Amino acid sequence: MSTTPASGFDLSSLIHHDTLTVDILHPVTGTPTGMQVEVAGMDSPRYRDATRALIDKATASAPRAGRRARQEAPRDMEADALELLVACTVSWTGVMERGAAVPLTPDNARRLFTAHPWLRRQVDEAVGDRASFFEEKPSDSSTSPATNSA
């Protein structure tokens, strides 16, 4: 019998963050706009709760047992995707209209994400970019003093 430890991936080597702050870029120049949007990622409780609420809503409107479940129209799917994005928008700064700050409310998020597809795309891409919500823990060996002598 071998006593060699099994090789694999140490799950404790990663740190997961539920939210991420996105610097919004100008849609034409790609330069920072000064707007920042904090979003919850796909692995966060907030995202999972919002997804569950959408599923509950869809199944509640489906025909009762013994009948075929209603098929979601593309328009419904798009509306659900917008609602999920609104639910995952945790905070924002620097969002202005006509010289005044726009407070984050579900109605304002829904309205701005609809009126400005480029903004919606950047926020949506951030929510879906799982890797951005992780960082690696520093390894123990990198913090220990060197043991070799000159």
C-alpha positions in Angstrom: 0.0 0.0 0.0 1.3 3.4 -0.9 1.5 6.3 1.6 2.0 8.9 -1.0 -0.7 11.6 -0.7 -3.2 11.7 -3.6 -2.5 14.3 -6.2 -5.3 16.7 -7.1 -6.6 20.2 -6.6 -6.7 21.8 -3.1 -10.0 23.6 -3.0 -8.9 25.6 0.0 -6.3 27.3 -2.2 -9.0 29.6 -3.6 -10.8 32.5 -2.1 -14.3 33.2 -3.6 -15.9 36.7 -3.5 -19.7 37.0 -3.8 -19.4 40.5 -5.4 -17.1 42.3 -7.8 -16.8 46.0 -8.7 -16.8 46.7 -12.5 -15.3 49.8 -13.9 -17.6 50.8 -16.8 -15.9 51.8 -20.0 -17.0 54.3 -22.6 -18.7 52.4 -25.4 -16.8 54.2 -28.1 -13.4 55.0 -26.7 -13.0 52.2 -24.2 -11.8 54.7 -21.6 -13.0 54.6 -18.0 -16.2 56.6 -17.4 -15.9 56.9 -13.7 -19.0 54.7 -13.3 -18.6 51.6 -11.1 -21.1 48.9 -10.7 -20.9 46.3 -7.9 -22.4 43.0 -9.1 -23.1 39.6 -7.5 -21.6 36.6 -9.3 -23.2 33.4 -10.5 -22.0 31.5 -7.4 -23.3 34.0 -4.9 -26.4 33.5 -2.7 -27.9 36.6 -4.2 -27.7 35.2 -7.8 -29.1 31.8 -6.7 -32.0 33.4 -4.8 -32.9 35.6 -7.8 -32.7 32.6 -10.1 -34.9 30.6 -7.7 -37.5 33.4 -7.6 -37.6 33.5 -11.5 -38.1 29.7 -11.6 -40.8 29.9 -8.9 -42.6 32.6 -10.9 -42.4 30.6 -14.1 -43.6 27.4 -12.6 -46.4 29.1 -10.8 -47.8 30.3 -14.1 -47.4 26.9 -15.8 -50.5 24.8 -16.2 -51.3 22.4 -13.4 -50.1 18.8 -13.2 -51.0 16.6 -16.2 -50.7 19.4 -18.7 -47.7 20.5 -20.7 -45.7 23.3 -19.1 -46.0 26.5 -21.0 -43.2 27.3 -23.3 -41.4 30.6 -22.5 -41.4 33.1 -25.3 -38.1 34.7 -26.1 -39.5 38.0 -24.8 -40.1 36.3 -21.4 -36.6 34.9 -21.4 -35.2 38.4 -22.2 -37.3 40.0 -19.4 -36.1 37.3 -17.0 -32.5 37.9 -17.9 -33.0 41.6 -17.2 -34.6 40.9 -13.9 -31.7 38.6 -12.9 -29.2 41.4 -13.8 -31.2 44.0 -11.8 -31.2 41.6 -8.8 -27.5 41.1 -9.1 -26.7 44.8 -9.2 -25.6 45.4 -5.6 -24.5 49.1 -5.8 -23.2 51.7 -8.2 -21.3 55.0 -8.1 -20.8 57.7 -10.7 -24.0 57.0 -12.6 -25.3 60.3 -13.7 -28.2 61.7 -15.9 -28.5 65.4 -16.8 -25.9 66.3 -14.3 -27.5 64.5 -11.3 -26.6 61.2 -9.6 -29.0 58.4 -10.3 -29.7 56.4 -7.2 -29.7 52.6 -7.5 -33.2 51.3 -7.4 -34.6 48.3 -9.3 -36.6 50.6 -11.5 -33.6 52.8 -12.3 -31.4 49.8 -13.0 -34.1 48.2 -15.3 -34.5 51.5 -17.1 -30.8 52.2 -17.6 -29.9 48.7 -18.6 -32.8 48.8 -21.2 -31.9 52.3 -22.5 -28.2 51.6 -22.7 -27.5 48.1 -24.0 -23.7 48.8 -23.9 -24.0 49.3 -20.1 -26.1 46.2 -19.7 -23.6 44.2 -21.7 -20.6 45.2 -19.6 -22.5 44.5 -16.3 -23.9 41.2 -17.6 -20.5 40.0 -18.8 -19.1 40.8 -15.4 -21.8 38.7 -13.6 -21.1 35.8 -15.9 -17.3 35.9 -15.6 -16.9 33.3 -12.8 -13.1 33.5 -12.8 -13.2 37.2 -11.8 -14.8 36.3 -8.5 -11.9 34.1 -7.4 -8.4 34.7 -6.2 -5.7 32.3 -5.1 -4.6 32.2 -1.5 -1.0 33.0 -1.0 0.9 29.7 -0.6 2.4 29.0 2.8 5.8 28.6 1.2 5.8 32.1 -0.2 5.5 33.6 3.3 8.1 31.4 5.0 11.6 32.7 5.3 14.3 31.2 3.1 16.2 28.3 4.7 19.2 28.2 2.5 22.5 30.0 3.5 25.0 31.7 1.3 
